[in-house]
Amino acid sequence: MACTCSKSSYPVSPHNTIHQPCPLAILISVSFTYILKCIFYFEAVKREYFHPVRVNFFFAPWVVCMFLAISVPPLLAPEDLHPARWCAFMGPYFFLELKIYGQWLSCGKRSLCKVANPSSHLSVVANFVGAILASKVGWKEASKFLWAVGFAHYLVVFVTLHQRLPTSEPLAKELHPVSSMFIAAPSPASIAWETIYGDFYGLSRTYVSAFSQGSGFQ
């Protein structure tokens, strides 16, 4: 990521491998802890899956894995990334996304107008990060498709939240910090655009402005 033109003004060396093990160790420890929770407290995990806010955090591990795959220093991976990495990380994400999207479209108890909240942007971010990784492995068409899906997904979530429908469940006071996720999408969207088309300062700036303005209306 230090090699992208959007980061060219920062004094970050692409050969720096000191900080790479830290997030990897955190990811492994958190994943191991959650696996133990799934084994010994499965009912609690099941309640999290049916919670309108906590279910969106199931996307987080796959987003972190994709970010780690993108940020591997050239010293450790001098060649292009293998497409198997994209398949390994996007496979579980696609399954979870289709499952949740299917519930949104079924017009049941978990339709989008009832469960939409700012944490829904986590799945939007996953689309854009998946587009970055797809571009890194050389699958340009897949990256364009994911970017388009992410942009359409963002518009749907934004319009639903902006309408403030009476059917939507209000957030508890302790969950109000998730509103900060309104600003999570522009950065990966812009980096994805730059990795796909090679130009960060063109049309992507327009989308950043649109994302930021739209978030400001919330």
Solvent accessible surface area in square Angstrom, and as a share of the most:
residue,aa,sasa,rsa
1,M,61,0.27
2,A,26,0.20
3,C,97,0.58
4,T,11,0.06
5,C,47,0.28
6,S,22,0.14
7,K,62,0.26
8,S,84,0.54
9,S,100,0.64
10,Y,130,0.49
11,P,139,0.88
12,V,85,0.49
13,S,59,0.38
14,P,47,0.29
15,H,109,0.49
16,N,64,0.33
17,T,41,0.24
18,I,131,0.67
19,H,123,0.55
20,Q,33,0.15
21,P,78,0.49
22,C,75,0.45
23,P,52,0.33
24,L,82,0.41
25,A,58,0.45
26,I,110,0.56
27,L,26,0.13
28,I,105,0.53
29,S,61,0.39
30,V,90,0.52
31,S,43,0.28
32,F,124,0.52
33,T,87,0.50
34,Y,72,0.28
35,I,97,0.49
36,L,69,0.34
37,K,60,0.26
38,C,45,0.27
39,I,112,0.57
40,F,143,0.60
41,Y,145,0.55
42,F,123,0.51
43,E,107,0.48
44,A,24,0.18
45,V,14,0.08
46,K,96,0.41
47,R,158,0.58
48,E,25,0.11
49,Y,45,0.17
50,F,109,0.45
51,H,55,0.24
52,P,32,0.20
53,V,4,0.02
54,R,128,0.47
55,V,6,0.03
56,N,5,0.03
57,F,88,0.37
58,F,48,0.20
59,F,1,0.01
60,A,31,0.24
61,P,55,0.34
62,W,75,0.26
63,V,12,0.07
64,V,57,0.33
65,C,22,0.13
66,M,0,0.00
67,F,67,0.28
68,L,22,0.11
69,A,7,0.05
70,I,11,0.06
71,S,37,0.24
72,V,37,0.21
73,P,7,0.04
74,P,49,0.31
75,L,121,0.60
76,L,111,0.55
77,A,22,0.17
78,P,112,0.70
79,E,144,0.65
80,D,128,0.66
81,L,22,0.11
82,H,120,0.54
83,P,37,0.23
84,A,55,0.43
85,R,85,0.31
86,W,28,0.10
87,C,65,0.39
88,A,59,0.46
89,F,46,0.19
90,M,1,0.00
91,G,36,0.35
92,P,49,0.31
93,Y,0,0.00
94,F,65,0.27
95,F,153,0.64
96,L,22,0.11
97,E,7,0.03
98,L,124,0.62
99,K,100,0.42
100,I,6,0.03
101,Y,43,0.17
102,G,39,0.37
103,Q,38,0.17
104,W,27,0.10
105,L,147,0.73
106,S,76,0.49
107,C,111,0.67
108,G,32,0.31
109,K,180,0.76
110,R,41,0.15
111,S,8,0.05
112,L,23,0.11
113,C,45,0.27
114,K,71,0.30
115,V,19,0.11
116,A,8,0.06
117,N,5,0.03
118,P,11,0.07
119,S,0,0.00
120,S,2,0.01
121,H,1,0.00
122,L,28,0.14
123,S,2,0.01
124,V,0,0.00
125,V,13,0.07
126,A,0,0.00
127,N,0,0.00
128,F,0,0.00
129,V,0,0.00
130,G,0,0.00
131,A,0,0.00
132,I,1,0.01
133,L,0,0.00
134,A,0,0.00
135,S,9,0.06
136,K,71,0.30
137,V,14,0.08
138,G,51,0.49
139,W,95,0.33
140,K,83,0.35
141,E,125,0.56
142,A,28,0.22
143,S,0,0.00
144,K,73,0.31
145,F,125,0.52
146,L,2,0.01
147,W,20,0.07
148,A,56,0.43
149,V,41,0.24
150,G,0,0.00
151,F,49,0.20
152,A,52,0.41
153,H,12,0.05
154,Y,6,0.02
155,L,80,0.40
156,V,78,0.45
157,V,0,0.00
158,F,35,0.15
159,V,74,0.42
160,T,20,0.12
161,L,23,0.12
162,H,87,0.39
163,Q,107,0.48
164,R,162,0.59
165,L,57,0.29
166,P,132,0.83
167,T,74,0.43
168,S,36,0.23
169,E,99,0.44
170,P,127,0.80
171,L,45,0.23
172,A,44,0.34
173,K,166,0.70
174,E,135,0.60
175,L,45,0.23
176,H,96,0.43
177,P,98,0.62
178,V,17,0.10
179,S,50,0.32
180,S,73,0.47
181,M,33,0.15
182,F,21,0.09
183,I,129,0.65
184,A,38,0.30
185,A,0,0.00
186,P,14,0.09
187,S,67,0.43
188,P,11,0.07
189,A,2,0.01
190,S,6,0.04
191,I,13,0.06
192,A,0,0.00
193,W,35,0.12
194,E,20,0.09
195,T,21,0.12
196,I,14,0.07
197,Y,112,0.43
198,G,59,0.57
199,D,71,0.37
200,F,40,0.17
201,Y,132,0.50
202,G,33,0.31
203,L,87,0.44
204,S,2,0.01
205,R,146,0.53
206,T,81,0.47
207,Y,49,0.19
208,V,48,0.28
209,S,64,0.41
210,A,53,0.41
211,F,2,0.01
212,S,59,0.38
213,Q,124,0.55
214,G,10,0.10
215,S,13,0.09
216,G,63,0.61
217,F,137,0.57
218,Q,54,0.24
